[in-house]
């Protein structure tokens, strides 16, 4: 499955990207969500951060199980000379085919 991540800066950012990618899988019998996998930007900075850029765009992949539902939460990060900020967003639910 593909996770397409976009972070837009308000100006040229010293550093911009994703601090964390949290993947959840839906339990079909209880309809509850549980942690499937987590990726951390600090573990692979070349993939999860850009430098001196206005934006960040990457696609990362994971192997889901066909017939199961997934959602992803990313923690976006941006820093410039005045400071830094983070924010998070959760995707819609997607069925793995």
N, C-alpha and C positions, 0 to 999 in steps of 0.2 A: 504494500500500500504506500501511497505517496503522501507526504506532508509538505505542502507548499507554504512557506513562511515569508511574510513581507512586513518590514518595519520601516516607516517613513519618518525621517527627521524633520525638525522645523527649520533647519539650516544645515550647513555642513557639520557633521558630527565627528568628533575625535575618534569615537568608538560607537558602533551601532550593531545590534544583532539580537540574539536570543540567549538568555541565561539558562533556561530550562525548557525541555519538551517533555510533558507528562502525558503518557498514553494510557487510556483506560479501556477495558473490555467489559461489555455488558454480560452479566450472568443470565442466560436464557431462562433458567428455572425460577430465579428470584427477582429478576428485572433490576437488580442492583449493579452498580459499577464497582470494579476493583482494578487496582494498579496492574498494568500489563508490562510496561517498561518506562524508563525515564532516561533521557539524555541530558547531559550537562554541558553548557557552553565551554566552561573552563577545561573540560576534558579534551576538547577538540576545537581550539580557538580558530583555526583556519576555516573550519566549516561553519561555525556559529557566530562569527563576528567579521565585520568590515571596519576599515579604519579610514578616516578622512573622507567620508562618504556622506551623501545626502540620504541614502536609503540602503536597505539590506534585502536581498531576495535569494532564497535558497530552497531547494527541494531535497528532503531526506526520505529514506524508505525504510519500511519495516515489514516483516513477514507476519501478516495476520492469518487467522484461520477462516477459510471460506464458510459462509453462513453465520458468522458472528459479527456483532456490532462493536464499533470503536468510536471514541472521541478523543480529541487531543486538546490539551491546554498548553499554551506557550506563555512564557514570561519574557516579554520584550525588554530591551535595555538600550539606552542611548546616553551618551556623555559628550559634553562640549566644554569649553573653557569656563563656563559659568556653573557647571555641576552636572549631575546625572539624574536619571529617572527610570523607573520601571513601570510596567503595566502588564496585565494579563488578559487573555481572551481564550474562550473555549469554542472549539469548532462545533458544527452540527454533528449529529450521529450519522455514521456511514457504515453500510453493510459491506463486508469483505466478500468479493466474488471469486 
